[in-house]
Amino acid sequence: MNAPEKFLHGFLKISVSGDQLERFLNLCHAREVPLEKICHQSEQNITAYISINDFRKLIPIHRKTRVRIHILKKRGLPFLLYKSRRRKCFLTGILLCAALLFWLSGHIWNIHIDGNVKNSTPQLLEFLDQQGIIHGIRRNKVNCSQIATLLRQNYPDITFVSARVQGTRLLLTIQEEALTEDFPKSESPCDLVSDLDGKIVNMVIRNGIPMVKTGDICKQGDILVSGKVPILNDSQELVRTEYVPADADIYVRHQIAYYQEFSLSYEKKLTDGSPKTSWYLHAGNWILGADTSEKNRYFTSVEEFPWKITENFVLPLSFGKITRTPYKVQKAVYTKKQAENKAAAQFKRYEKQLLVREIQIVDSDISITIDGTSCITKGTLTVEEACGKKHFFYKS
């Protein structure tokens, strides 16, 4: 018997003494009366633990062996309830708690999904919610085979689903199709047309007939690679024309203008006092306690702590903490060094934006000018970037 069962049924610590202790133990073993934690205090005395139900079985053994049995300790729920019989509120609370635990044990309070990669857990939980499989559903209403079938039918990339109930948890193990590379579908015939003005610095032709070469100057609208491929015979006479989707990597070097301007005067916010923290309760659309709105002249930060029962079961109830720090506004002016640093930081951010768009800066000619009221950064950048857009046509 495990510890919870022992507490639920109640158990005793007993002392057994007499001349026939060995016979007493043999009879207990023969009649399947379990004694736990037997401790020999002397040749004629032992202590042991026994359940209430098994203690009654000792009566005939006691008569045969004439040993003396004394109860040393009483433990377990039956004795606790007996001691609390006059404390009605306490007893009622225990009974209500037991009833609540019994009710909770009959429902699903955690839906755990494992193995999903393409389909996110929130997406699958939302689908299960639409099918009536929600946190709090009764265990006897959960049809594991039906859940597995529904997931496979509605998500073609799910190849295997194992659903099982373990206690108050619904465990879903999912296997999805392996991620495969998406190969481009065949395209309609087209030309590759320039969308930039500049000098061609690199070309890699994969399909079509090149109409330009490295070092040529191209303009917007020029055909870079033609999708019309002439088929010639041995006499170099045109037999027919095939139309293919032109494909190439072409890089063009050209110049772009850069201009940034900002005022030398600005306002800065300085803390003007100690931060103050307040708490609120957020239940559904109701907020009780502190005011969560922004307030003038305060730095405001808000943190919310939702009540999470299980990993995917969140109650519509949360506590929030608001920290407000007062500040004052002070007018200031950038020094020459500060203005140059800010202008340089703006240019660095612009460079990163170009790199994200896969535009490589080859050279730059940028100047920073500071007058009485503003800082101006301007100049030109020499860049290299991919050129070419597809212009589809139809065979006549």
C-alpha positions in Angstrom: 0.0 0.0 0.0 1.5 3.4 -1.0 1.6 6.4 1.2 -1.6 8.2 0.0 -3.6 5.0 0.4 -2.2 4.4 3.9 -3.3 8.0 4.9 -6.7 7.6 3.3 -7.5 4.3 5.0 -5.6 5.0 8.3 -2.8 3.0 9.9 -1.5 2.2 13.4 1.9 1.9 15.1 1.6 -1.1 17.4 3.8 -2.7 20.1 3.7 -6.5 20.4 5.3 -8.3 23.4 5.2 -11.8 24.8 6.9 -15.2 24.8 5.5 -16.3 21.4 6.6 -13.4 19.2 8.0 -15.8 16.5 4.8 -17.8 16.3 2.9 -14.4 16.1 4.9 -13.3 13.1 4.6 -16.7 11.4 0.8 -16.7 11.8 0.6 -13.1 10.4 2.6 -14.2 7.4 0.5 -17.3 6.9 -2.8 -15.4 7.1 -1.5 -12.6 4.9 -1.6 -9.9 7.6 1.0 -7.4 6.4 3.2 -5.8 9.1 5.5 -3.0 7.9 8.7 -1.5 9.4 9.1 -4.3 12.0 11.6 -3.2 14.6 12.8 -5.6 17.4 13.1 -3.7 20.6 14.1 -6.8 22.6 13.7 -10.6 22.5 10.1 -10.3 23.7 9.0 -7.0 22.1 8.6 -5.6 18.6 7.0 -2.5 17.0 5.4 -2.4 13.6 2.9 -0.5 11.4 -0.4 -2.0 10.3 -3.5 -0.7 8.5 -6.8 -0.4 10.4 -8.5 -3.1 8.4 -5.6 -5.6 8.9 -5.5 -4.7 12.7 -8.9 -6.4 13.1 -7.4 -9.6 11.6 -5.0 -9.8 14.6 -7.8 -10.8 17.0 -7.7 -14.6 16.4 -3.9 -14.5 16.2 -3.7 -12.6 19.5 -5.9 -15.3 21.2 -3.7 -18.1 20.0 -0.4 -16.6 20.9 -1.4 -14.7 24.1 0.8 -11.8 23.1 0.1 -8.3 24.4 -0.7 -5.7 21.7 -0.6 -1.9 22.5 -1.5 0.9 20.1 1.3 3.5 20.1 0.2 5.9 17.4 -2.9 6.5 15.3 -2.4 8.1 11.9 -4.5 8.8 8.8 -7.7 10.5 7.6 -10.2 8.5 9.7 -8.5 9.6 12.9 -8.1 13.2 11.7 -11.9 13.3 10.9 -12.7 11.8 14.3 -10.6 14.4 16.1 -12.3 17.2 14.1 -15.9 15.9 14.5 -16.7 18.9 16.7 -15.1 21.4 14.4 -17.8 21.5 11.8 -16.3 24.2 9.6 -13.0 22.4 9.4 -14.6 19.1 8.6 -16.9 20.7 6.0 -13.8 22.3 4.4 -12.0 19.0 4.1 -15.1 17.3 2.6 -15.5 20.2 0.1 -11.8 20.0 -0.8 -12.0 16.3 -1.3 -15.1 16.8 -3.5 -13.4 19.5 -5.5 -10.3 17.3 -6.1 -12.6 14.4 -7.1 -14.4 16.7 -9.6 -11.1 18.1 -11.0 -9.7 14.7 -11.5 -12.5 13.9 -13.9 -11.6 16.7 -16.3 -8.7 17.5 -18.7 -6.7 20.5 -17.6 -3.6 20.3 -19.8 -3.4 19.6 -23.5 0.2 18.9 -24.4 1.3 18.7 -28.1 4.6 17.3 -29.1 6.4 16.8 -32.4 4.7 19.7 -34.4 7.0 21.9 -36.4 5.0 23.2 -39.4 1.8 23.6 -37.4 2.1 25.8 -34.4 0.8 24.8 -31.0 -1.7 27.8 -30.8 -3.0 26.9 -34.2 -3.7 23.3 -33.3 -5.2 24.3 -29.9 -7.5 26.7 -31.8 -8.6 23.9 -34.1 -9.2 21.5 -31.1 -11.2 24.3 -29.4 -13.5 24.5 -32.5 -14.0 20.8 -32.3 -15.0 21.1 -28.6 -11.8 19.7 -27.2 -11.0 22.4 -24.7 -9.4 22.7 -21.3 -11.9 21.5 -18.7 -13.6 18.9 -20.9 -14.7 15.8 -19.0 -12.3 12.8 -19.5 -15.1 10.5 -20.5 -16.0 12.8 -23.4 -12.5 12.6 -24.9 -12.4 10.3 -27.9 -8.7 9.8 -28.7 -9.2 8.0 -32.0 -11.6 10.7 -33.2 -9.1 13.5 -32.3 -6.3 11.7 -34.2 -8.6 11.3 -37.3 -9.7 14.9 -37.2 -6.1 16.2 -37.1 -5.0 14.0 -40.0 -8.1 14.9 -42.1 -7.7 18.7 -41.6 -3.9 18.9 -41.7 -2.6 16.9 -44.8 1.0 17.4 -43.7 0.4 15.5 -40.5 1.1 11.8 -41.2 0.7 10.3 -37.7 -1.2 11.3 -34.5 -1.1 9.5 -31.1 -3.6 10.7 -28.6 -3.9 9.4 -25.1 -5.2 10.6 -21.7 -2.9 10.4 -18.8 -4.5 11.6 -15.5 -5.8 15.1 -16.2 -3.6 15.5 -19.3 -4.4 14.9 -23.0 -1.1 14.0 -24.7 -0.8 14.4 -28.4 2.2 13.2 -30.3 2.4 14.3 -33.9 4.6 13.4 -36.9 4.7 15.7 -39.9 5.9 15.3 -43.4 9.6 16.0 -43.8 10.4 19.6 -45.0 11.2 19.4 -48.7 12.7 22.0 -50.9 10.2 23.8 -53.1 11.4 23.6 -56.7 10.3 26.5 -58.9 7.5 25.7 -61.3 8.1 26.1 -65.0 7.4 29.7 -66.0 5.9 31.3 -69.0 8.4 32.5 -71.7 9.8 36.0 -71.0 12.6 38.4 -71.5 14.8 39.8 -68.7 14.6 43.6 -68.9 16.7 46.2 -67.1 15.1 48.1 -64.2 18.2 50.3 -63.5 20.5 52.7 -65.3 24.2 51.8 -64.8 27.2 49.7 -65.8 27.0 45.9 -65.9 29.7 44.4 -63.7 28.8 40.7 -63.5 26.6 38.3 -65.4 25.6 34.7 -64.9 23.3 33.4 -67.6 21.2 30.3 -66.8 18.6 30.5 -69.6 18.1 32.6 -72.7 20.3 34.6 -75.1 22.3 37.4 -73.5 21.9 40.8 -75.3 24.6 42.6 -73.3 28.0 41.8 -71.9 30.0 42.8 -68.8 31.1 46.4 -69.1 28.1 47.5 -71.1 26.0 50.5 -70.1 22.3 49.6 -69.7 19.2 51.8 -69.2 15.8 51.0 -67.8 13.8 49.0 -70.4 16.8 47.5 -72.2 16.5 43.8 -72.9 19.3 42.1 -71.0 18.5 38.4 -71.8 16.1 37.4 -74.5 13.7 34.6 -74.1 13.6 34.1 -77.9 16.1 31.3 -78.8 16.6 30.8 -82.5 17.1 27.2 -83.7 19.5 26.9 -86.7 20.3 24.0 -89.0 23.8 23.0 -90.1 23.7 25.7 -92.8 23.0 28.3 -90.1 19.5 28.9 -91.4 16.7 29.7 -89.0 14.5 26.6 -88.6 12.3 27.8 -85.8 12.2 30.0 -82.7 11.8 28.6 -79.2 10.4 30.8 -76.4 11.9 30.2 -73.0 11.8 31.9 -69.6 15.0 34.0 -69.5 16.9 33.6 -66.3 20.2 35.2 -65.1 22.0 37.0 -62.3 23.1 40.4 -63.5 24.7 43.0 -61.3 24.8 46.7 -62.2 26.9 49.5 -60.7 25.2 52.9 -60.4 25.0 55.9 -58.1 22.3 56.9 -55.6 21.9 60.2 -53.7 21.9 60.4 -49.9 20.4 63.2 -47.9 19.6 63.5 -44.1 18.9 66.7 -42.1 18.1 67.2 -38.4 17.8 70.2 -36.1 20.6 71.0 -33.6 18.1 71.9 -30.9 16.1 69.2 -29.2 14.3 68.3 -26.0 15.6 65.6 -23.6 13.7 64.0 -20.8 15.4 63.7 -17.4 14.1 61.7 -14.5 12.7 64.0 -11.8 12.0 61.8 -8.8 11.7 58.2 -7.6 9.7 55.5 -9.5 6.3 54.5 -8.1 4.9 51.1 -8.4 1.2 50.1 -8.3 -0.7 46.9 -9.0 -3.9 46.1 -10.7 -6.1 43.1 -11.4 -7.1 42.4 -15.1 -10.2 40.1 -15.4 -11.6 39.9 -19.0 -12.3 43.4 -20.1 -12.3 44.8 -16.5 -9.3 46.4 -14.9 -9.4 46.8 -11.1 -6.9 48.9 -9.2 -4.3 51.2 -10.8 -4.9 53.4 -13.8 -3.1 51.8 -16.8 -3.3 54.8 -19.1 -0.3 56.9 -20.1 0.3 60.0 -18.0 2.0 63.2 -19.1 5.5 63.8 -17.7 5.9 60.1 -16.6 7.9 57.3 -18.0 5.4 54.4 -17.8 6.2 50.6 -18.0 3.5 48.0 -17.6 4.1 44.2 -16.9 1.4 41.6 -16.8 1.6 38.2 -15.1 -1.2 35.9 -16.4 -2.5 33.1 -14.2 -1.2 30.0 -16.0 -2.8 26.8 -14.7 -0.9 24.4 -17.1 1.4 25.0 -20.0 -1.4 25.8 -22.5 -4.3 26.7 -20.1 -4.3 30.3 -19.2 -7.1 31.8 -17.1 -8.6 35.2 -18.3 -7.2 36.7 -15.1 -3.9 38.4 -14.5 -2.0 40.7 -12.2 -0.3 43.8 -13.6 2.5 46.0 -12.3 2.8 49.6 -13.4 6.0 51.6 -12.8 5.8 55.3 -13.3 8.9 57.6 -13.1 8.4 61.4 -13.3 10.5 63.3 -15.7 11.1 66.9 -16.7 11.7 68.2 -20.2 14.9 70.2 -20.8 15.9 72.0 -24.0 19.3 71.2 -25.3 21.6 71.8 -28.3 23.9 69.3 -30.0 27.5 70.1 -29.9 29.5 69.8 -33.2 30.9 66.4 -32.0 27.5 65.1 -30.9 25.9 66.2 -34.2 28.6 64.5 -36.3 28.2 61.3 -34.2 24.4 61.4 -34.7 24.9 62.0 -38.5 27.3 59.1 -38.7 24.9 56.8 -36.8 22.1 57.7 -39.2 24.4 56.8 -42.2 25.3 53.5 -40.5 21.6 52.6 -40.2 21.1 53.5 -43.9 24.0 51.2 -44.8 22.4 48.3 -42.9 19.1 48.9 -44.7 20.9 48.7 -48.1 22.7 45.5 -47.0 19.3 44.0 -46.0 18.1 44.7 -49.6 21.4 43.0 -50.8 22.8 46.3 -52.2 26.6 46.5 -51.8 28.2 49.9 -51.3 31.4 50.2 -53.4 32.3 53.8 -52.7 30.8 56.8 -50.9 31.3 60.5 -51.1 29.5 61.9 -48.1 29.9 65.3 -46.4 28.5 66.6 -43.1 27.7 70.3 -42.9 26.7 72.1 -39.6 25.2 75.6 -39.7 23.6 77.6 -36.9 20.4 75.6 -36.7 20.8 72.2 -38.4 23.1 69.4 -39.4 23.0 68.2 -43.1 24.5 65.0 -44.4 24.5 64.6 -48.2 26.4 63.0 -51.0 26.4 60.1 -53.4 26.9 56.4 -53.0 28.3 54.0 -55.7 26.5 50.7 -55.3 26.1 47.3 -56.9 22.8 45.6 -57.0 20.9 42.9 -58.8 19.2 44.1 -62.0 16.5 42.7 -64.2 12.7 42.1 -64.1 10.8 39.6 -66.2 8.7 40.8 -69.1 6.4 38.1 -70.3 5.3 37.7 -73.9 3.2 35.3 -75.8 4.1 33.3 -79.0 2.4 34.7 -82.1 
